[in-house]
Amino acid sequence: VDTDPTSPAEHGGPDLARRQALAKIGIGGALVWSAPLISATAHAQTVPSGCFLRTLDWSTFTLGSTFTSTTVGGVTVSLSSTFGTNTTAQTGNRTIVAGPQGGLSGQFLRLNQTARNNTNNGQTVTFTFSKPITGLSFTITDIDNLNNGWSDRIQVNTAGFGYTVPPGSSVIGIGEAGNGTGGDTTDGNGGSNTGTGSFRNSVNSFNFLPADDDGNLTLTHPGPITSFSFRFWCGNVQGSNQLINISNLRFIECP
């Protein structure tokens, strides 16, 4: 979540809960989202003979530590970040946090920054691999919006990537530059249109809890690549604390 709320009102209150309930339908006693599953070129990890499926597991790091680099198998994975106009790191940026996040267990890498909607704002994050890897996959959690707080956006800079919006998530967009079009949200940048703009959430004025999977997005790349980069930025409103979480990175290493 983007803040550490202490009261239900900070999560949107009863009115939000009612709106979320209306967005769901009951089938066979279970609740499912009425919105369709969004996906594009999701990559299945088939490990070639002689190659290895590797996992950069955040649970192997000390909680609260800052991640710079590590070696997984025979691959060194490094992280760098640069900041745009008037965007600065907040306490906890690039640190290891406990789960659950996005309803997923384990530990996570957190990105935490100021939320400023100036041109070229946000934080550009790049994972670099010491040798070409294939089958990269990881999930970003807590992509959400809050009036007068933040408006999370994810723009992928590495060509050839794929993505999947997991069941239950209300993330829209296709990871390109810009806010996109369509709008159920009061800032006019969310809504039902999924064919343009950066990844964002169609639910406005809500700060998701760690157990919520509404803000999850899985990014993939078939490779081979030696780096993967995306920009985490603020779409419209401003705030002092904007964050997302990154799950374990999985990839294939070949000799």
Number of C-alpha atoms within 10 A of each C-alpha: 24 25 15 10 12 8 9 10 12 15 19 17 13 11 10 16 14 10 11 12 12 11 14 15 13 10 8 5 7 8 13 13 18 12 14 11 15 18 15 13 14 17 17 12 16 11 15 11 7 8 12 15 17 18 16 17 16 21 17 10 17 14 15 15 13 16 18 12 14 13 12 15 12 13 18 13 19 16 17 15 15 13 18 16 13 14 21 19 19 16 11 17 18 25 21 24 23 17 17 15 27 27 16 17 14 15 23 28 27 23 22 23 27 23 30 27 20 16 12 16 21 29 26 20 20 18 17 19 19 13 16 16 20 21 21 26 24 19 21 21 28 30 31 28 31 24 18 12 22 27 29 27 27 29 22 22 17 13 9 12 20 20 21 21 24 18 16 19 26 25 27 27 28 23 25 17 17 16 23 24 16 16 16 14 18 13 18 15 25 28 23 19 16 19 14 17 22 26 27 31 27 27 27 23 22 20 25 24 20 19 15 19 21 25 32 28 28 18 20 26 24 20 17 14 17 14 18 20 17 17 24 26 30 30 27 21 17 19 18 16 19 29 24 26 26 24 24 18 17 18 23 23 23 16 8
